[in-house]
Amino acid sequence: MYSKKKDDSKALEVVHIIHALSNDSSLLLFDAVADSDGTSDLLISKLNLTRKQFYSRMSSLIECGLVRRKNRKYILTSFGKIIYSLIMNLKKSSEFYLNLKTSNNNICFERTGNDY
């Protein structure tokens, strides 16, 4: 059984991760790191961020254990790869749901006198 204190700290960790990824440019930065092992200059120019925006968002990603720096390049940690995979699955699920919702709205049902 977990103590209340441990549960609170785990909840704070989750909140910190969600907060770090909640900004559009942070999520784009996380995706860019996952797609290529880039240096800070490459990522800054690719995402059209100011240096302050870049380092602020990258600092949050590093603090919550999603990204680390290795040989002057930013890479996903093992934990970051798991979170990236979850995000990709969430995106696919969302697309599937929207397609399913759209296809269900296009189905016509014929009513007969016995339907009521």
C-alpha positions, 0 to 999 in steps of 0.5 A: 500500500502506498502512503499518501505522500508517495501518491502525491509525489507521483501525481506531481511528477505526472502533472510536471510531465503534462505541463512540460508538453502542454505548450504547442512549441514544447510538443513540437520540440519534443517531436523534433528531438524524437525525429532527429538527433539535433543540436540546439542551433538546428532545432532552434532554426527548424522550429523558428524559436528564440533562444530563450523559448528553446532553452526554457522549453528544453529545460522543462523537458530535461527536468522531467526526464524526457530529454537529455543531452549527449555529445552536444545533441539532444536525444530522448531518454528511455522514458522519453521514448515511452512517452513519445510512443504513448503520444503517437498512439494517442494521435492515432487513436484520436484520428481513428475516433474522428474517422469513426465518428464521421462515418457513423454520422454519414449512415442513414437509418430508415425508419419503419412503423415498428421502430417506435 
